[in-house]
Amino acid sequence: MPMAADTITAPVQTVENGLSSSRSDLLAVEEPLQICLNGSPLSITMRTPGSDLDLAVGFLFTEAIIHDVDQILSMRAEPGLDPSDSAAEDSSDRVTVRLKPEVAIDPARIRRNFYTSSSCGVCGKLALGALEIHPPRPMRQPGPKFPSELIYRLPDVLRQTQHTFDRTGGLHAAALFSPAGTLLGLREDVGRHNAVDKLIGFALREGTVPLEDSLILVSGRAGFELVQKSVMAAIPVLAAVGAPSSLAVEMAKRFGMTLVGFLRGQRFNIYSGNWRIE
């Protein structure tokens, strides 16, 4: 039976109660994706294959390189070179994006190292000033209301729709919900920031950004880069199963976002923007 592109089988030795046995296990795939902009390399990120165009669009948007999907002239996914070829220097997949001629690009804004790990959305930044963001639109105030009883249920909905996680146990997820609890979209990836970029890129391509009437739920902790990306899409509420960082809380307060952490069972903490939680 062929495996999906986001998983691969691997032989493992399992030791349990002093007894050893051999079996096959499913692993989540982690591979590099090169994003090229107007013919030049922009970034390489380690990601789980799938929704690569969403990832590229979301990345360009949350990095403030584009403000709307209509600024893109063309975009295509290109397979990498055959990794079995000993002469191949780059076996990664690639997404090539060309912007419309009238779209101005700030070279200082896009100067990055060519590598970002799957666990870090800001590791390639060359200067602290590059971490500053300027959202294309302000957060709508006061914004939508989300009942506590609804928020309690969202992690179960997220978990039930994490199909690749079910097979591997090795992926993060990000999901968008309406104030009524309707699941609007979900993406999985080995990197939590990639999952958010894929989700925002999906929404951009669907024409639903700004996401002013939505909540984004992430399966792990809430680092500041996830708040940053969500603010760029005007998402008013970010909820995390894990803990937020101090900078995440600071940024959420600065931009008027509601930040929820430790969402587990019938309990969560509100770190900012409590007026949106009923």
PyMOL commands that set and color helices and strands:
alter all, ss='L'
color gray80, all
select helices_A, chain A and resi 52-62+69-71+107-110+128-131+148-160+163-168+192-206+224-232+246-255+274-276
alter helices_A, ss='H'
color red, helices_A
select strands_A, chain A and resi 7-16+19-28+31-37+40-47+72-78+93-99+172-177+183-189+215-218+237-240+258-264+267-272
alter strands_A, ss='S'
color yellow, strands_A
deselect
rebuild
show_as cartoon
